[in-house]
Amino acid sequence: MKLGTKSLLWGAHAFFLHPLQVGWGWQRLWGVPWDARLWIAFLFHDVGYFKRDQMDGEGSDAHVILGAEIVRSICGPAYADECYRHSREWFRRRGQPVSRLCLADKMAFVLTPWWLYLPMTCLTGELDEYVRRSRENHGRSGYTEEERALIFDGGQRKWLQGLQRYTLRWVEAHREEVVPGRTDESAMASGTAVAAHPQSATIREASRAFNTHRVADVSTGYLEPSDLRLLERAECPTRFAITDDGAGTFHWVTADREMFEGEMSRTAAFGLSDRFRLIMRRLREAGIPYVRFDADGGEIASIDRRDTA
C-alpha cells in the first residue's frame, strides 16, 4: 500500500480525524467554522495523497488538485481556491498568497498531542520521511537555535516539540497575510504557470481564457561562469524545469520573505554565486515569480554582464 494511502487511512491525514483537527485549528485562529462548505474543504483538501509514494518532496504539492476540484464541484471556486493554496509549496511556487485553510492545517499539526501523532505516523512509516525532510530543509526553514536543537538532537518527542514550535511561529508570522478564497478564476492558484510574451491585441484577448504569470528572461551572461554547470543539475535549489534543448533553466522566485531567505541560503550552500542571488533579489523586489536563465536571454538594467567584463 502506498504511503499516501496509509496516511489517509490511519496516519497524519486520517479521514476520520484530520478534518476535525483542521476545524480545531480554524477555531483557534478565526472562531468556530459554522459554514458547512468549510467542513467539506476540511474533509477533501488532502485526498490527493491517495496512492502517492511520498508525502513531501518534488511534485508533492500536486496533491492539492484532486481535493480542490472535488470541493469546486460541491462548493464553488472560492472554497476550491482555499484548498489549492493550503499547500505552502503550491502557493509559493506560483507567487500566490497564503490561504486561511493553510494556516488552519498547520495549526492542526501544532495542536496534535505527541501520544496521538507519533504512534499514527510510526505505523504508516510517515514519521521517518517527516523527520528527514525537516532536517534536510533546515537551511530554508529558519529555525531558532532552540528549535534546531530539539529537531536535530532530541528523540521523537523532542523533534515533534521543536517542529511544532517552529510551525506555530510560522502561522503567527503569516496570519495577517492570508487572502480568503477567491472566485476570480484569473487570480486562482489552480493554473499552470505560463510565460507571458509580447502579444497583439487579438492574442491578448484570446489569452484571457488562460491563467498566466510573468517570467523574466535573463541572459546567463550576467552570472558567474561557475554558475552555469550548477544550474544544469536537477537538484539545483529553486530550479523546477529545463528547456527541451537544455539551453535554459526555469526558477521560481518565492514571494514569502522567510522562505525566500531560506532558499537563498540553500543556493549559497549549493555553490551558486552572489551574482545569482543579487538577480533573484531584484526579481523578488519587482514581484516577478519566475525567471528563465538562458544564453540568449534578455538584459538587466543597472547590472553589468560578466561575459564582457
Backbone bond lengths (Angstrom), bond angles and torsions (degrees), N, CA, C in turn:
res aa  C-N    CA-C-N  psi(-1)  N-CA   C-N-CA  omega(-1)  CA-C   N-CA-C  phi
1 M - - - 1.458 - - 1.536 109.64 -
2 K 1.304 116.52 136.84 1.449 122.00 -178.42 1.535 110.77 -66.46
3 L 1.341 115.15 151.09 1.458 120.88 -177.83 1.523 111.55 -60.16
4 G 1.334 116.73 -42.73 1.457 119.77 -179.62 1.515 112.70 -61.94
5 T 1.325 117.18 -38.46 1.466 121.38 178.53 1.522 110.48 -64.87
6 K 1.334 116.51 -44.16 1.465 120.00 178.57 1.525 110.84 -62.41
7 S 1.328 116.74 -38.04 1.462 119.54 178.60 1.522 111.54 -61.93
8 L 1.334 116.86 -38.87 1.458 120.93 -179.61 1.526 112.08 -72.76
9 L 1.325 117.05 -27.57 1.458 120.52 -176.90 1.525 112.80 -85.33
10 W 1.351 117.04 -45.86 1.464 118.09 -177.65 1.534 113.57 -147.15
11 G 1.321 117.42 18.66 1.455 120.99 -177.67 1.512 114.15 -109.62
12 A 1.323 115.54 -148.49 1.463 121.35 -175.44 1.519 113.09 -63.42
13 H 1.346 117.53 -22.51 1.463 121.48 -178.82 1.540 111.23 -115.27
14 A 1.319 116.47 30.10 1.464 121.96 -176.41 1.528 111.41 -53.60
15 F 1.325 115.51 128.94 1.465 121.22 -174.39 1.526 112.59 -61.15
16 F 1.337 118.03 -27.01 1.460 121.52 -176.51 1.532 112.74 -88.81
17 L 1.356 117.19 -8.39 1.455 119.83 -175.52 1.530 113.80 -128.35
18 H 1.330 117.14 -42.83 1.462 119.96 -173.43 1.531 113.26 -58.96
19 P 1.344 120.98 -42.42 1.472 118.76 177.64 1.528 112.67 -58.04
20 L 1.331 117.53 -36.25 1.459 120.73 177.87 1.529 110.71 -67.37
21 Q 1.327 116.31 -38.53 1.463 120.25 178.22 1.527 110.93 -65.67
22 V 1.329 116.67 -39.95 1.462 120.03 178.28 1.530 109.73 -65.39
23 G 1.322 116.31 -40.42 1.461 119.34 176.05 1.515 111.90 -60.79
24 W 1.335 116.31 -37.49 1.462 120.94 176.63 1.529 110.01 -65.00
25 G 1.319 115.66 -43.82 1.457 119.45 177.66 1.516 111.93 -61.35
26 W 1.342 117.02 -41.23 1.470 121.56 177.67 1.517 110.55 -62.01
27 Q 1.336 116.03 -43.85 1.457 120.24 -179.55 1.525 111.78 -61.05
28 R 1.326 116.71 -38.20 1.459 120.53 -179.86 1.533 111.53 -67.88
29 L 1.325 116.13 -28.87 1.461 120.21 -176.81 1.526 112.90 -92.00
30 W 1.329 116.90 -43.73 1.471 119.73 -171.12 1.524 114.61 -134.00
31 G 1.286 117.77 10.19 1.454 119.67 179.81 1.517 112.44 97.16
32 V 1.308 115.74 176.85 1.467 121.26 -175.36 1.532 110.40 -62.78
33 P 1.335 118.43 128.03 1.481 121.18 178.59 1.524 111.24 -80.96
34 W 1.316 116.32 86.08 1.468 120.53 -176.33 1.527 111.92 -74.58
35 D 1.319 118.29 -22.99 1.470 122.10 -176.62 1.531 109.59 -69.12
36 A 1.310 116.99 118.00 1.469 121.32 -178.28 1.528 111.70 -61.32
37 R 1.331 116.74 -27.73 1.469 119.58 -179.93 1.526 111.46 -67.77
38 L 1.330 116.50 -28.37 1.461 119.16 174.67 1.512 110.69 -64.95
39 W 1.324 117.39 -39.30 1.457 120.06 -179.35 1.521 111.42 -67.89
40 I 1.324 116.30 -30.30 1.472 119.24 174.13 1.524 109.62 -66.29
41 A 1.340 116.76 -39.61 1.468 120.60 175.72 1.522 110.97 -65.25
42 F 1.341 117.14 -41.50 1.468 120.03 177.76 1.528 110.73 -59.99
43 L 1.319 116.47 -37.17 1.466 121.25 -176.67 1.522 112.81 -72.53
44 F 1.344 117.06 -39.76 1.464 120.01 -169.89 1.530 115.42 -104.00
45 H 1.319 119.65 -9.01 1.468 119.41 -168.38 1.529 113.88 -62.36
46 D 1.331 118.38 -26.66 1.462 120.85 -178.46 1.524 113.64 -107.75
47 V 1.324 117.60 9.54 1.461 119.83 -175.45 1.530 112.28 -62.23
48 G 1.327 116.94 -19.48 1.466 121.15 178.97 1.518 114.31 -67.67
49 Y 1.327 118.51 -8.08 1.464 120.30 174.42 1.534 111.91 -71.92
50 F 1.317 116.76 -11.75 1.461 120.97 -178.58 1.538 110.40 -56.29
51 K 1.331 115.71 126.18 1.463 124.78 178.99 1.530 113.42 65.64
52 R 1.311 117.88 22.20 1.468 120.30 175.70 1.525 110.05 -92.28
53 D 1.333 114.72 143.25 1.461 120.49 -176.88 1.519 112.96 -76.96
54 Q 1.335 117.40 -27.81 1.450 120.85 -177.74 1.512 110.15 -141.42
55 M 1.336 115.09 159.59 1.452 120.41 -176.20 1.519 112.08 -93.43
56 D 1.315 116.45 -32.86 1.458 121.56 -179.31 1.525 108.54 -125.58
57 G 1.326 116.29 -178.48 1.452 120.39 176.69 1.518 112.82 96.94
58 E 1.323 115.63 -170.29 1.464 123.05 -173.97 1.523 111.63 -57.15
59 G 1.324 116.06 124.22 1.456 121.66 176.35 1.516 114.97 81.94
60 S 1.341 117.85 -4.46 1.464 119.46 -176.52 1.523 112.12 -66.91
61 D 1.350 116.74 -25.46 1.461 119.16 -178.85 1.524 112.65 -65.41
62 A 1.325 117.09 -16.98 1.471 120.44 179.55 1.522 112.03 -69.25
63 H 1.329 117.38 -8.63 1.467 118.98 179.22 1.529 111.35 -63.56
64 V 1.337 117.70 -17.34 1.475 120.29 -177.06 1.530 111.83 -71.33
65 I 1.311 117.86 -21.83 1.470 120.84 -168.40 1.525 112.36 -64.31
66 L 1.346 116.92 -50.73 1.463 119.97 -175.29 1.522 111.03 -59.81
67 G 1.321 117.36 -50.78 1.455 120.13 -178.80 1.506 112.67 -62.93
68 A 1.331 116.50 -40.96 1.463 119.92 -179.00 1.522 111.23 -63.59
69 E 1.314 117.17 -38.94 1.466 119.08 -179.34 1.525 111.78 -73.61
70 I 1.337 116.94 -32.47 1.468 118.91 173.38 1.526 109.45 -63.98
71 V 1.315 116.76 -45.24 1.465 121.23 179.96 1.525 110.36 -64.51
72 R 1.339 117.21 -38.33 1.473 119.74 176.81 1.528 110.96 -57.65
73 S 1.323 116.57 -43.59 1.471 120.70 -176.41 1.522 112.34 -67.12
74 I 1.331 116.82 -24.98 1.462 120.76 -177.81 1.531 112.13 -98.31
75 C 1.335 115.67 -42.32 1.465 120.78 -168.25 1.521 114.71 -114.59
76 G 1.335 117.27 -15.12 1.455 119.73 -179.58 1.521 113.26 103.37
77 P 1.341 116.49 173.78 1.466 121.31 -171.76 1.521 115.63 -66.69
78 A 1.328 118.57 -32.08 1.465 119.42 -177.56 1.522 111.21 -62.71
79 Y 1.313 116.39 -39.73 1.465 120.12 -178.97 1.537 110.60 -77.91
80 A 1.317 116.06 -30.64 1.464 119.04 173.22 1.520 110.89 -64.36
81 D 1.326 115.75 -38.65 1.461 120.45 179.22 1.532 111.07 -63.22
82 E 1.325 116.90 -39.56 1.466 120.30 174.88 1.535 110.27 -57.77
83 C 1.330 115.86 -41.46 1.464 120.22 -178.04 1.522 111.53 -69.86
84 Y 1.308 117.82 -42.58 1.465 120.02 178.29 1.526 110.15 -57.89
85 R 1.305 117.03 -44.72 1.459 120.57 -173.30 1.527 113.81 -90.50
86 H 1.343 117.57 14.54 1.462 118.32 175.47 1.526 111.03 -78.58
87 S 1.315 117.62 -15.28 1.466 121.86 177.89 1.525 109.63 -92.78
88 R 1.337 116.54 125.15 1.466 120.07 178.71 1.523 110.82 -63.16
89 E 1.318 117.09 -40.65 1.459 120.08 179.34 1.520 110.81 -62.21
90 W 1.336 115.99 -40.89 1.469 120.24 -178.13 1.523 111.16 -63.34
91 F 1.338 117.12 -51.83 1.469 117.56 -173.27 1.514 112.15 -74.91
92 R 1.322 118.85 -31.85 1.462 118.15 -178.04 1.518 111.41 -73.59
93 R 1.312 117.78 -34.33 1.463 119.88 178.62 1.521 111.76 -69.69
94 R 1.295 116.99 -20.78 1.462 120.85 -177.23 1.524 112.32 -108.14
95 G 1.331 116.05 8.59 1.457 119.53 178.23 1.512 113.45 64.00
96 Q 1.345 116.30 31.87 1.458 121.25 -176.72 1.522 110.78 -101.16
97 P 1.322 118.55 158.09 1.475 121.34 176.55 1.522 111.43 -77.63
98 V 1.306 115.99 160.71 1.458 121.85 178.94 1.529 109.57 -73.00
99 S 1.320 116.96 148.81 1.467 121.50 179.18 1.523 110.56 -102.08
100 R 1.314 116.09 163.37 1.465 120.78 176.31 1.519 111.01 -63.02
101 L 1.332 116.18 -38.03 1.461 120.27 -179.76 1.523 111.13 -63.08
102 C 1.319 117.07 -35.40 1.457 120.60 177.67 1.529 110.36 -59.10
103 L 1.328 117.12 -48.99 1.459 120.18 -178.38 1.521 111.25 -67.81
104 A 1.329 117.93 -38.13 1.466 120.42 177.03 1.522 110.65 -63.80
105 D 1.322 116.52 -38.58 1.463 121.98 178.67 1.529 110.45 -63.63
106 K 1.341 116.53 -42.68 1.466 120.23 178.36 1.529 111.07 -68.60
107 M 1.331 117.01 -36.97 1.457 119.79 176.45 1.526 111.20 -64.16
108 A 1.318 116.85 -33.02 1.464 120.19 176.73 1.522 110.38 -58.40
109 F 1.328 116.38 -41.62 1.467 120.73 176.92 1.525 110.56 -65.56
110 V 1.319 117.03 -43.56 1.467 121.29 -178.84 1.524 110.87 -60.05
111 L 1.319 117.28 -38.34 1.461 122.29 -173.61 1.525 113.74 -84.09
112 T 1.316 117.85 -13.69 1.465 120.66 -176.52 1.530 110.63 -71.25
113 P 1.334 118.55 124.57 1.470 120.35 -179.86 1.530 111.49 -70.23
114 W 1.323 115.76 151.26 1.471 120.59 -176.61 1.513 112.22 -59.46
115 W 1.364 116.05 -36.86 1.464 119.67 -175.67 1.534 112.52 -70.20
116 L 1.317 116.87 -9.99 1.460 121.32 174.63 1.527 110.52 -103.14
117 Y 1.338 116.47 -47.50 1.465 120.93 -175.12 1.525 112.01 -65.45
118 L 1.310 117.76 -48.84 1.466 120.29 -173.51 1.526 113.12 -65.76
119 P 1.327 120.34 -46.36 1.470 118.32 177.51 1.524 113.61 -62.15
120 M 1.332 116.68 -40.19 1.466 119.65 -178.17 1.522 111.15 -65.49
121 T 1.325 117.28 -44.76 1.466 119.64 -177.99 1.522 112.20 -76.26
122 C 1.330 117.02 -25.20 1.470 119.03 173.18 1.520 110.32 -68.62
123 L 1.316 117.58 -40.96 1.462 121.53 -178.95 1.530 111.99 -63.69
124 T 1.316 116.73 -37.18 1.471 119.54 -178.94 1.524 112.38 -83.22
125 G 1.335 117.28 -22.82 1.461 120.80 -174.20 1.509 113.40 92.94
126 E 1.346 116.74 0.93 1.469 120.75 179.48 1.514 112.88 -65.31
127 L 1.315 116.41 -34.82 1.453 120.45 -170.38 1.522 112.02 -56.60
128 D 1.322 116.95 -42.52 1.465 120.07 -179.65 1.527 111.27 -58.24
129 E 1.346 116.59 -42.00 1.466 119.86 179.59 1.525 110.91 -67.99
130 Y 1.324 117.07 -42.72 1.458 119.75 -178.78 1.525 111.64 -63.23
131 V 1.328 116.47 -41.54 1.462 120.09 178.85 1.527 109.95 -64.34
132 R 1.317 115.64 -45.79 1.470 119.52 -178.60 1.517 111.36 -62.81
133 R 1.323 117.61 -45.06 1.467 120.93 -178.75 1.521 111.43 -64.48
134 S 1.319 116.85 -40.91 1.466 119.46 -177.97 1.516 110.72 -64.82
135 R 1.311 117.03 -30.56 1.461 120.13 179.42 1.527 111.51 -84.08
136 E 1.317 116.87 -34.47 1.464 119.81 176.80 1.512 111.24 -65.38
137 N 1.331 117.36 -34.99 1.461 122.37 -173.76 1.518 113.18 -94.41
138 H 1.334 117.16 14.43 1.458 118.44 -174.12 1.525 112.30 -61.39
139 G 1.338 117.75 -30.56 1.459 120.30 -178.81 1.505 112.93 -67.03
140 R 1.317 116.81 -31.60 1.457 120.18 -177.94 1.517 112.26 -94.33
141 S 1.323 117.08 -15.49 1.456 119.95 -171.86 1.512 113.65 -83.60
142 G 1.312 119.68 -26.95 1.451 120.87 178.81 1.508 113.80 75.55
143 Y 1.337 118.46 43.50 1.454 121.27 177.08 1.530 110.74 -66.66
144 T 1.330 115.61 147.89 1.453 119.78 168.75 1.523 108.05 -75.21
145 E 1.328 116.82 167.98 1.465 120.39 179.56 1.522 110.68 -61.02
146 E 1.318 117.04 -40.12 1.467 120.36 179.40 1.515 111.04 -65.33
147 E 1.332 116.41 -44.60 1.466 119.95 178.53 1.518 111.01 -63.09
148 R 1.324 116.57 -42.78 1.460 120.59 -179.46 1.526 111.05 -61.78
149 A 1.334 117.22 -40.61 1.462 120.55 179.05 1.525 110.74 -63.19
150 L 1.317 117.34 -42.35 1.459 120.66 179.24 1.530 111.49 -66.33
151 I 1.321 116.80 -43.44 1.464 121.46 -175.52 1.521 111.90 -69.99
152 F 1.321 116.96 -35.77 1.460 120.16 -174.45 1.530 113.85 -96.39
153 D 1.308 117.20 -31.99 1.460 119.12 -167.54 1.520 114.62 -110.46
154 G 1.303 118.09 -9.65 1.457 120.43 -177.71 1.512 112.63 -98.70
155 G 1.320 116.04 179.37 1.454 121.48 174.06 1.515 110.66 -80.39
156 Q 1.326 116.14 -163.47 1.459 119.91 -176.21 1.531 112.41 -62.64
157 R 1.319 117.09 -41.78 1.468 119.15 -178.76 1.523 111.01 -67.97
158 K 1.316 117.37 -39.50 1.465 120.45 177.63 1.529 110.27 -66.07
159 W 1.339 115.97 -41.39 1.469 120.06 177.73 1.525 110.29 -57.97
160 L 1.337 116.32 -47.47 1.462 120.22 -179.10 1.522 110.72 -63.27
161 Q 1.305 116.90 -41.70 1.465 120.78 178.99 1.525 111.04 -60.26
162 G 1.334 117.00 -44.37 1.457 120.63 179.80 1.511 112.65 -64.83
163 L 1.339 117.08 -43.12 1.463 120.24 -178.41 1.523 110.88 -70.74
164 Q 1.315 118.58 -35.24 1.457 120.77 176.91 1.531 111.23 -66.76
165 R 1.317 116.98 -36.98 1.467 120.22 176.66 1.526 110.44 -63.59
166 Y 1.327 115.52 -45.74 1.461 118.96 178.88 1.528 110.74 -61.95
167 T 1.325 117.07 -44.79 1.465 121.26 -177.68 1.513 111.24 -62.91
168 L 1.334 117.32 -39.09 1.465 119.87 177.34 1.520 110.64 -63.55
169 R 1.319 117.26 -41.37 1.475 120.06 176.90 1.520 110.06 -60.85
170 W 1.327 116.79 -41.90 1.466 121.10 -179.15 1.533 110.70 -63.16
171 V 1.312 116.15 -43.36 1.465 120.32 179.02 1.529 110.47 -61.06
172 E 1.321 116.73 -47.77 1.462 120.22 -178.07 1.535 111.14 -64.57
173 A 1.327 116.26 -35.49 1.474 120.03 -179.08 1.521 112.04 -68.55
174 H 1.342 117.67 -25.61 1.469 120.84 -175.13 1.525 113.00 -109.70
175 R 1.312 116.97 5.67 1.460 120.59 -175.17 1.525 112.08 -62.28
176 E 1.329 116.90 -35.56 1.464 120.25 -178.75 1.522 112.88 -83.62
177 E 1.332 117.31 -3.32 1.463 120.78 -176.51 1.528 112.89 -100.15
178 V 1.329 117.56 -2.60 1.456 119.82 -173.63 1.526 111.44 -66.36
179 V 1.311 114.86 146.30 1.461 122.65 173.90 1.522 106.42 -122.86
180 P 1.345 118.31 118.09 1.471 120.40 179.65 1.526 111.39 -59.71
181 G 1.317 116.01 165.82 1.451 121.27 -179.47 1.514 112.48 -53.49
182 R 1.327 115.43 138.03 1.466 121.86 -175.61 1.521 110.54 -109.89
183 T 1.315 115.43 147.77 1.466 120.04 178.03 1.514 112.16 -98.84
184 D 1.331 116.72 -10.66 1.461 121.16 179.28 1.522 108.85 -75.69
185 E 1.324 117.08 109.18 1.459 121.02 -175.98 1.526 112.18 -60.72
186 S 1.328 117.70 -30.02 1.461 119.69 -178.45 1.522 111.88 -71.51
187 A 1.331 117.13 -18.31 1.463 120.74 -179.15 1.517 112.63 -97.55
188 M 1.327 116.55 -12.37 1.453 119.62 -172.97 1.510 111.87 -72.39
189 A 1.326 114.05 157.31 1.469 121.08 -175.22 1.508 112.84 -86.39
190 S 1.337 118.56 7.94 1.449 119.54 -171.56 1.506 114.24 -81.64
191 G 1.312 117.70 -14.64 1.451 119.81 -173.92 1.510 113.87 -84.03
192 T 1.315 116.00 155.69 1.452 121.29 173.31 1.519 109.12 -76.47
193 A 1.329 116.15 142.73 1.461 119.48 179.53 1.522 110.62 -64.44
194 V 1.306 116.81 129.50 1.460 122.03 179.18 1.509 108.89 -126.53
195 A 1.306 118.04 126.14 1.456 121.18 -179.50 1.515 110.26 -68.13
196 A 1.310 115.89 135.40 1.458 121.01 178.95 1.522 109.91 -94.82
197 H 1.320 117.20 129.77 1.454 122.72 -179.49 1.526 109.08 -119.68
198 P 1.335 118.68 161.76 1.458 120.69 175.35 1.527 110.65 -54.31
199 Q 1.338 116.67 133.22 1.456 120.18 -173.58 1.521 110.61 -137.61
200 S 1.309 114.80 154.94 1.454 120.53 172.86 1.517 108.65 -75.03
201 A 1.330 116.57 166.81 1.460 120.47 -179.90 1.524 110.88 -60.51
202 T 1.345 117.32 -38.57 1.466 120.71 -179.67 1.521 111.01 -64.16
203 I 1.332 116.17 -44.39 1.459 119.86 -179.69 1.521 110.73 -67.37
204 R 1.337 117.41 -38.95 1.459 119.79 178.57 1.523 110.83 -60.70
205 E 1.331 115.87 -39.43 1.462 119.27 179.35 1.521 110.51 -63.98
206 A 1.346 116.62 -44.27 1.465 120.52 -179.63 1.517 111.58 -67.71
207 S 1.332 117.87 -31.63 1.463 121.25 -175.28 1.520 112.63 -72.88
208 R 1.321 117.87 -11.14 1.455 119.66 179.68 1.522 112.13 -66.01
209 A 1.317 117.16 -12.34 1.461 120.57 176.19 1.514 111.85 -74.42
210 F 1.351 117.56 -9.92 1.463 121.47 -175.69 1.525 110.84 -119.95
211 N 1.338 115.48 149.53 1.456 120.63 170.59 1.522 108.27 -77.42
212 T 1.318 117.84 133.21 1.459 121.16 -179.83 1.522 110.17 -130.78
213 H 1.338 115.14 154.66 1.454 121.86 176.21 1.517 108.51 -134.81
214 R 1.325 116.90 149.87 1.458 120.75 178.63 1.522 110.59 -73.96
215 V 1.328 115.21 138.64 1.460 121.91 176.50 1.525 107.74 -128.80
216 A 1.324 116.92 121.10 1.464 120.59 176.54 1.524 109.28 -76.61
217 D 1.323 116.26 143.55 1.470 122.16 179.38 1.526 106.89 -113.63
218 V 1.338 116.77 109.13 1.462 121.40 -171.08 1.522 110.49 -122.69
219 S 1.299 116.34 131.52 1.462 121.24 177.53 1.524 110.43 -69.75
220 T 1.326 115.94 139.63 1.465 120.26 175.51 1.530 110.96 -69.41
221 G 1.338 117.43 -7.36 1.448 120.95 175.43 1.515 113.22 -64.38
222 Y 1.338 117.08 -15.76 1.463 120.90 177.17 1.526 112.24 -86.18
223 L 1.319 116.85 -10.20 1.459 121.16 -178.17 1.519 110.91 -95.23
224 E 1.326 115.49 164.80 1.461 120.26 173.26 1.521 109.05 -72.86
225 P 1.324 118.76 146.83 1.477 120.48 177.78 1.525 112.76 -54.17
226 S 1.334 117.14 -32.59 1.464 120.19 -179.09 1.530 112.73 -67.82
227 D 1.352 116.59 -19.04 1.466 119.48 -179.83 1.521 112.73 -73.30
228 L 1.328 116.93 -28.03 1.458 119.95 -166.71 1.517 112.85 -62.18
229 R 1.325 117.69 -46.33 1.461 119.94 179.63 1.531 111.32 -69.73
230 L 1.328 116.77 -32.72 1.458 119.70 178.83 1.525 111.57 -65.78
231 L 1.334 116.68 -37.78 1.470 120.10 179.10 1.523 112.03 -63.75
232 E 1.318 117.36 -26.49 1.460 121.28 -177.98 1.525 112.48 -78.06
233 R 1.313 117.52 -15.48 1.462 120.43 -177.35 1.523 110.65 -79.25
234 A 1.340 116.02 135.76 1.466 121.19 -174.77 1.517 112.50 -61.27
235 E 1.338 117.63 -29.20 1.454 120.31 -177.63 1.523 113.34 -86.29
236 C 1.327 117.81 6.65 1.456 121.60 -179.24 1.531 110.12 -59.37
237 P 1.341 118.53 124.87 1.467 120.69 179.61 1.526 111.40 -58.08
238 T 1.299 116.33 141.40 1.474 128.28 179.47 1.527 112.66 77.20
239 R 1.318 119.97 -14.83 1.467 120.75 -178.52 1.520 110.29 -78.59
240 F 1.339 116.20 134.58 1.456 118.80 178.14 1.521 113.36 -128.30
241 A 1.335 118.89 -7.48 1.464 119.97 -179.96 1.524 109.68 -161.21
242 I 1.323 114.63 161.78 1.468 121.96 176.05 1.519 107.47 -134.66
243 T 1.327 117.81 146.80 1.460 120.67 -179.89 1.524 110.34 -66.74
244 D 1.327 116.59 158.80 1.460 121.29 -177.26 1.518 112.91 -56.25
245 D 1.337 116.44 -36.19 1.460 119.38 -178.42 1.526 112.50 -87.90
246 G 1.337 116.52 1.28 1.453 120.47 178.38 1.507 114.83 73.82
247 A 1.323 117.26 9.24 1.470 120.48 -175.21 1.517 112.99 -87.12
248 G 1.312 118.80 -17.07 1.454 121.36 -177.17 1.516 111.51 -139.50
249 T 1.325 116.01 155.73 1.462 121.41 178.17 1.517 109.88 -127.27
250 F 1.323 115.43 147.62 1.461 122.43 179.63 1.531 109.35 -108.24
251 H 1.337 115.47 138.95 1.461 121.70 -177.82 1.522 109.28 -134.35
252 W 1.346 115.63 144.95 1.460 118.93 173.23 1.514 109.55 -88.28
253 V 1.331 115.50 152.14 1.462 123.00 176.68 1.521 106.16 -119.85
254 T 1.305 116.29 103.02 1.453 121.30 -171.54 1.522 112.27 -68.45
255 A 1.328 116.16 131.95 1.458 120.58 -179.90 1.530 111.56 -76.06
256 D 1.329 116.41 -35.52 1.462 120.69 -179.04 1.527 109.92 -65.14
257 R 1.340 117.08 122.31 1.459 120.75 -173.76 1.519 112.89 -61.51
258 E 1.333 117.39 -45.64 1.467 120.52 -177.25 1.517 111.30 -63.97
259 M 1.321 115.71 -44.37 1.461 119.31 179.38 1.524 111.17 -66.37
260 F 1.340 115.74 -38.85 1.467 119.76 179.33 1.520 110.87 -60.60
261 E 1.323 117.17 -46.02 1.461 120.10 -179.64 1.519 110.84 -63.24
262 G 1.314 116.34 -37.67 1.451 119.45 176.60 1.516 112.23 -63.10
263 E 1.335 115.54 -41.01 1.460 119.38 178.80 1.521 111.89 -67.69
264 M 1.326 117.12 -35.14 1.460 118.98 176.85 1.534 110.74 -65.87
265 S 1.312 116.94 -34.40 1.469 119.90 175.15 1.521 110.39 -64.36
266 R 1.317 116.31 -38.73 1.470 119.97 178.15 1.520 111.35 -66.25
267 T 1.323 117.51 -37.99 1.467 119.03 178.78 1.527 110.92 -66.47
268 A 1.330 116.57 -34.69 1.468 119.46 177.33 1.517 110.54 -66.31
269 A 1.338 116.10 -43.89 1.462 119.63 178.82 1.525 111.45 -65.10
270 F 1.329 116.36 -29.20 1.466 121.05 180.00 1.525 111.27 -75.35
271 G 1.316 117.09 -19.56 1.455 121.62 177.92 1.510 115.52 109.91
272 L 1.338 117.30 0.25 1.469 119.67 178.74 1.526 110.22 -69.19
273 S 1.319 115.88 151.67 1.458 121.93 -169.51 1.525 113.08 -80.48
274 D 1.334 114.82 167.91 1.457 120.74 172.96 1.520 111.23 -62.94
275 R 1.334 117.05 -29.90 1.473 120.73 177.49 1.520 110.56 -61.21
276 F 1.327 116.06 -43.32 1.459 120.25 178.67 1.527 110.13 -58.59
277 R 1.331 116.47 -46.90 1.460 120.00 -178.60 1.528 111.94 -68.40
278 L 1.327 117.83 -33.64 1.461 120.50 175.54 1.526 110.73 -60.28
279 I 1.316 115.96 -45.75 1.469 120.13 -179.99 1.528 110.49 -64.74
280 M 1.325 116.57 -42.38 1.464 119.66 179.50 1.534 110.92 -62.95
281 R 1.320 117.29 -37.35 1.458 120.02 178.30 1.530 110.93 -67.41
282 R 1.317 117.03 -39.83 1.470 120.28 176.84 1.535 110.46 -62.03
283 L 1.318 115.79 -40.53 1.462 120.19 179.16 1.534 110.84 -63.42
284 R 1.315 115.47 -43.90 1.468 118.93 179.68 1.527 110.75 -63.80
285 E 1.323 116.91 -41.77 1.461 120.37 177.96 1.521 111.53 -60.54
286 A 1.334 115.84 -32.43 1.465 120.68 -179.75 1.525 112.43 -84.17
287 G 1.340 117.25 -4.06 1.456 120.52 179.46 1.513 113.74 72.90
288 I 1.328 117.98 27.13 1.469 122.09 179.96 1.528 108.41 -97.45
289 P 1.331 118.91 119.38 1.466 120.72 -171.63 1.521 115.47 -82.27
290 Y 1.340 118.49 -16.58 1.467 121.12 -176.59 1.527 110.52 -138.91
291 V 1.334 115.44 153.67 1.461 120.55 176.85 1.518 109.25 -142.96
292 R 1.328 115.07 142.59 1.467 120.82 170.98 1.514 107.91 -110.96
293 F 1.341 116.79 124.62 1.450 121.95 172.83 1.518 107.92 -98.96
294 D 1.346 115.89 123.88 1.457 120.80 -175.72 1.525 108.40 -150.81
295 A 1.323 116.28 147.74 1.468 120.33 -179.69 1.522 111.49 -59.22
296 D 1.318 116.98 -29.95 1.462 122.10 179.14 1.525 112.20 -99.78
297 G 1.322 116.07 18.21 1.453 119.95 -177.88 1.518 112.99 -71.61
298 G 1.317 114.90 -179.23 1.458 120.90 -173.32 1.515 113.89 -86.15
299 E 1.322 114.40 -176.86 1.453 122.33 -174.71 1.525 110.67 -97.28
300 I 1.347 116.05 161.04 1.457 122.78 176.22 1.529 108.16 -123.32
301 A 1.295 116.23 127.04 1.459 119.62 177.65 1.524 110.46 -70.68
302 S 1.310 116.26 139.12 1.482 125.19 173.49 1.527 114.83 72.91
303 I 1.320 117.99 9.56 1.473 120.97 173.17 1.517 108.19 -124.71
304 D 1.312 116.90 129.83 1.456 121.75 -178.98 1.527 111.28 -77.52
305 R 1.316 114.73 145.33 1.459 119.86 175.44 1.522 109.77 -74.87
306 R 1.330 116.21 149.04 1.454 120.80 177.77 1.537 111.51 -88.64
307 D 1.342 117.20 -27.25 1.453 119.21 -175.08 1.530 112.99 -78.77
308 T 1.359 116.78 -3.59 1.456 119.41 176.85 1.526 111.17 -117.97
309 A 1.337 115.06 3.40 1.467 119.85 -178.14 1.525 110.66 -71.83
